[in-house]
Amino acid sequence: MTNETAVEDQLDGGVPYRSRRRTLVRAGVPVAVGAVIAAGVGLVPALAADSPPDLPQLSAEQVVTKVLGSDTQALSGTVSVSTDLGVPSQLLGAAAGGLGAAAGHGGDQGGASADPQSKLLGLLGGDQTLRVAVDGPDRQRVDLMENMAGYTLVRNGDQSWAWDSSTNTALHMTGRPAGHTGAKAPKAPLTGVPATPQEAARQFLTGSAGTTSVTVAGTANVAGQKAYQLSVKPTQSGSTVSEVRISVAADNGVPLAVVVKSTDGSTVLDVHFTDVSFAEPTAKTFDFTAPKGAKVTEKKADEAAAGHDAQDKKGDQGGKSDRGKGHDGVNVIGEGWTAVVSTQLPTGVEAPAQGSQGNGKQGKQHGRPMNPQALVKSLGKPVGGGTLISTKVVNVLLTDDGRVFAGAVTLPVLQHAAGVN
């Protein structure tokens, strides 16, 4: 079954197919933010071996409405994440350090290595496996399974934990952020980086107005579920993304897999459920106690939110870069598929401390200073107006005066945004 009905400008019933200028994730280097623009999930290669299920014909509008209107609140399963963005590993490491600084963690903070935003940057390079469990807006758990180590994120009511087993460090947040009502499940419950197909699919389906073509591109079997496949493509030139393919569960509208392909035809990001259950997880799934000997950093959720809000306002008001702290407001230029992230890159930030064993003896050991501008220049190539780091999907332009422009766009789009073409 293939229905090529297209949805271009907006859906009936006011489905939010709009772009809006917004301030994004705080970051010390641009690739962390550029990667969020490109974040999504890819087509499951194993699907080709299955016969596609026979499902009732639906229009693209009906499938998108099914996704955005899904009321499924509970699920658990295993998520496979595979990324091939072509981002230099040195830059990802620097991005993690920049995010730690932006979150307010210095070298003397034991919880820095457990910070969700910096830790989940690991999802942007290589292959990862996650165990996820969700029971409404106030109970979520993500376990990142690594070789000889692990990382856990848990939210249980007004208690949130992030624990890094490799360093035995934990971040404990209490209370709820200001404005959190619990009425709706958050788009990204524990971090600004999408970690599940649901989070990524919603970002793609609610983020572009008048610049997207959506069609139904057949059906598939994903994690034992019958699913419709949506093909989402940009209609404007200048994007390095050619298609996002989203597999939507026919029964309940939950996204099970989503595809990002670059303009060279390669799959740059692939996140999909390998198994999934929509039964309510047991209550003990969301219980967490820091292991014995763990170094725990305590934080109030409203304090963290207030710090981020203040940083957002600073960026919106054109505040000057605080280079000593290594972070500043991040803004978006343009809209849709050719949106460009801009920020001021600091000349120096402190790298995360290395070798901490979580016993408190090395908790105040500082990392070595890094110069993000020098790093970008060493990894990039000279172009008109500055230095370019080019990957399969995310391009980053560092101008000669230290400004950074990044996005899933071509070099001319970045140069135009920077005013250097």
Solvent accessible surface area in square Angstrom, and as a share of the most:
residue,aa,sasa,rsa
1,M,71,0.32
2,T,86,0.50
3,N,18,0.09
4,E,110,0.49
5,T,60,0.35
6,A,51,0.40
7,V,10,0.06
8,E,83,0.37
9,D,98,0.51
10,Q,122,0.54
11,L,1,0.01
12,D,112,0.58
13,G,86,0.82
14,G,53,0.51
15,V,22,0.13
16,P,57,0.36
17,Y,3,0.01
18,R,153,0.56
19,S,26,0.17
20,R,136,0.50
21,R,148,0.54
22,R,108,0.39
23,T,27,0.16
24,L,23,0.11
25,V,16,0.09
26,R,21,0.08
27,A,3,0.02
28,G,1,0.01
29,V,1,0.00
30,P,1,0.01
31,V,1,0.00
32,A,1,0.01
33,V,1,0.00
34,G,0,0.00
35,A,0,0.00
36,V,15,0.09
37,I,47,0.24
38,A,2,0.01
39,A,5,0.04
40,G,3,0.03
41,V,2,0.01
42,G,0,0.00
43,L,52,0.26
44,V,13,0.07
45,P,106,0.67
46,A,71,0.55
47,L,22,0.11
48,A,98,0.76
49,A,94,0.73
50,D,69,0.36
51,S,93,0.60
52,P,90,0.57
53,P,15,0.09
54,D,134,0.69
55,L,20,0.10
56,P,98,0.62
57,Q,128,0.57
58,L,36,0.18
59,S,25,0.16
60,A,0,0.00
61,E,56,0.25
62,Q,96,0.43
63,V,0,0.00
64,V,0,0.00
65,T,64,0.37
66,K,59,0.25
67,V,1,0.01
68,L,32,0.16
69,G,57,0.55
70,S,27,0.18
71,D,120,0.62
72,T,41,0.24
73,Q,86,0.38
74,A,16,0.13
75,L,9,0.04
76,S,26,0.16
77,G,2,0.02
78,T,19,0.11
79,V,0,0.00
80,S,29,0.19
81,V,4,0.02
82,S,42,0.27
83,T,11,0.06
84,D,68,0.35
85,L,3,0.02
86,G,43,0.41
87,V,20,0.11
88,P,36,0.22
89,S,86,0.56
90,Q,101,0.45
91,L,0,0.00
92,L,27,0.14
93,G,43,0.41
94,A,3,0.02
95,A,0,0.00
96,A,28,0.21
97,G,3,0.03
98,G,0,0.00
99,L,2,0.01
100,G,8,0.08
101,A,23,0.18
102,A,13,0.10
103,A,16,0.12
104,G,59,0.57
105,H,16,0.07
106,G,36,0.34
107,G,11,0.10
108,D,65,0.34
109,Q,70,0.31
110,G,12,0.12
111,G,0,0.00
112,A,25,0.20
113,S,46,0.29
114,A,0,0.00
115,D,9,0.05
116,P,14,0.09
117,Q,27,0.12
118,S,12,0.08
119,K,43,0.18
120,L,0,0.00
121,L,5,0.03
122,G,33,0.31
123,L,5,0.03
124,L,7,0.03
125,G,32,0.31
126,G,38,0.36
127,D,113,0.59
128,Q,35,0.16
129,T,54,0.32
130,L,0,0.00
131,R,97,0.35
132,V,4,0.02
133,A,8,0.06
134,V,33,0.19
135,D,26,0.14
136,G,9,0.08
137,P,23,0.15
138,D,33,0.17
139,R,59,0.22
140,Q,4,0.02
141,R,51,0.19
142,V,14,0.08
143,D,32,0.17
144,L,4,0.02
145,M,89,0.40
146,E,64,0.29
147,N,144,0.74
148,M,199,0.89
149,A,33,0.26
150,G,17,0.16
151,Y,3,0.01
152,T,9,0.05
153,L,3,0.02
154,V,1,0.01
155,R,37,0.13
156,N,46,0.24
157,G,21,0.20
158,D,59,0.31
159,Q,67,0.30
160,S,15,0.10
161,W,40,0.14
162,A,3,0.02
163,W,49,0.17
164,D,4,0.02
165,S,37,0.24
166,S,68,0.44
167,T,27,0.16
168,N,35,0.18
169,T,3,0.02
170,A,0,0.00
171,L,6,0.03
172,H,21,0.09
173,M,49,0.22
174,T,30,0.18
175,G,34,0.33
176,R,104,0.38
177,P,49,0.31
178,A,90,0.70
179,G,77,0.74
180,H,51,0.23
181,T,114,0.66
182,G,22,0.21
183,A,85,0.66
184,K,167,0.71
185,A,49,0.38
186,P,43,0.27
187,K,100,0.43
188,A,27,0.21
189,P,21,0.13
190,L,29,0.15
191,T,13,0.08
192,G,24,0.23
193,V,4,0.03
194,P,15,0.09
195,A,4,0.03
196,T,12,0.07
197,P,0,0.00
198,Q,34,0.15
199,E,16,0.07
200,A,1,0.01
201,A,0,0.00
202,R,69,0.25
203,Q,62,0.28
204,F,26,0.11
205,L,1,0.00
206,T,16,0.09
207,G,24,0.23
208,S,12,0.08
209,A,35,0.27
210,G,44,0.43
211,T,15,0.09
212,T,1,0.01
213,S,23,0.15
214,V,0,0.00
215,T,25,0.15
216,V,0,0.00
217,A,22,0.17
218,G,9,0.09
219,T,9,0.05
220,A,6,0.05
221,N,43,0.22
222,V,3,0.02
223,A,26,0.20
224,G,78,0.75
225,Q,41,0.18
226,K,114,0.48
227,A,0,0.00
228,Y,5,0.02
229,Q,16,0.07
230,L,0,0.00
231,S,5,0.03
232,V,1,0.00
233,K,95,0.40
234,P,28,0.18
235,T,76,0.44
236,Q,54,0.24
237,S,106,0.68
238,G,19,0.18
239,S,12,0.08
240,T,13,0.07
241,V,6,0.04
242,S,41,0.27
243,E,21,0.09
244,V,0,0.00
245,R,57,0.21
246,I,0,0.00
247,S,2,0.01
248,V,0,0.00
249,A,1,0.01
250,A,17,0.13
251,D,129,0.67
252,N,38,0.20
253,G,0,0.00
254,V,6,0.03
255,P,6,0.04
256,L,0,0.00
257,A,2,0.02
258,V,0,0.00
259,V,2,0.01
260,V,0,0.00
261,K,56,0.24
262,S,0,0.00
263,T,90,0.52
264,D,101,0.53
265,G,53,0.51
266,S,33,0.21
267,T,50,0.29
268,V,1,0.00
269,L,7,0.03
270,D,14,0.07
271,V,9,0.05
272,H,23,0.10
273,F,2,0.01
274,T,69,0.40
275,D,64,0.33
276,V,20,0.11
277,S,51,0.33
278,F,58,0.24
279,A,68,0.52
280,E,120,0.54
281,P,16,0.10
282,T,84,0.49
283,A,61,0.48
284,K,155,0.66
285,T,40,0.23
286,F,1,0.01
287,D,86,0.44
288,F,40,0.17
289,T,117,0.68
290,A,23,0.18
291,P,49,0.31
292,K,203,0.86
293,G,56,0.54
294,A,20,0.15
295,K,62,0.26
296,V,53,0.30
297,T,23,0.13
298,E,112,0.50
299,K,53,0.22
300,K,105,0.45
301,A,8,0.06
302,D,74,0.38
303,E,104,0.47
304,A,19,0.15
305,A,23,0.18
306,A,59,0.46
307,G,42,0.40
308,H,52,0.23
309,D,75,0.39
310,A,62,0.48
311,Q,24,0.11
312,D,30,0.16
313,K,125,0.53
314,K,61,0.26
315,G,6,0.06
316,D,78,0.40
317,Q,148,0.66
318,G,62,0.60
319,G,31,0.30
320,K,183,0.78
321,S,30,0.19
322,D,49,0.25
323,R,93,0.34
324,G,73,0.70
325,K,128,0.54
326,G,0,0.00
327,H,26,0.11
328,D,11,0.06
329,G,4,0.04
330,V,0,0.00
331,N,32,0.16
332,V,10,0.06
333,I,68,0.35
334,G,53,0.51
335,E,98,0.44
336,G,17,0.16
337,W,23,0.08
338,T,23,0.13
339,A,14,0.11
340,V,2,0.01
341,V,2,0.01
342,S,17,0.11
343,T,16,0.09
344,Q,40,0.18
345,L,0,0.00
346,P,3,0.02
347,T,59,0.34
348,G,29,0.28
349,V,8,0.05
350,E,70,0.31
351,A,16,0.12
352,P,55,0.35
353,A,32,0.25
354,Q,135,0.60
355,G,46,0.45
356,S,26,0.17
357,Q,114,0.50
358,G,2,0.02
359,N,84,0.43
360,G,42,0.41
361,K,176,0.75
362,Q,63,0.28
363,G,10,0.10
364,K,168,0.71
365,Q,90,0.40
366,H,109,0.49
367,G,13,0.12
368,R,202,0.74
369,P,119,0.75
370,M,51,0.23
371,N,71,0.36
372,P,2,0.01
373,Q,26,0.12
374,A,52,0.40
375,L,39,0.20
376,V,0,0.00
377,K,106,0.45
378,S,85,0.55
379,L,55,0.27
380,G,22,0.22
381,K,112,0.47
382,P,124,0.78
383,V,34,0.20
384,G,46,0.44
385,G,26,0.25
386,G,8,0.08
387,T,16,0.09
388,L,11,0.05
389,I,4,0.02
390,S,71,0.46
391,T,19,0.11
392,K,80,0.34
393,V,0,0.00
394,V,0,0.00
395,N,12,0.06
396,V,1,0.00
397,L,0,0.00
398,L,1,0.01
399,T,4,0.02
400,D,119,0.62
401,D,87,0.45
402,G,2,0.02
403,R,77,0.28
404,V,1,0.00
405,F,7,0.03
406,A,0,0.00
407,G,0,0.00
408,A,4,0.03
409,V,0,0.00
410,T,48,0.28
411,L,43,0.21
412,P,85,0.54
413,V,36,0.21
414,L,0,0.00
415,Q,26,0.11
416,H,134,0.60
417,A,25,0.19
418,A,7,0.06
419,G,62,0.59
420,V,46,0.26
421,N,124,0.63
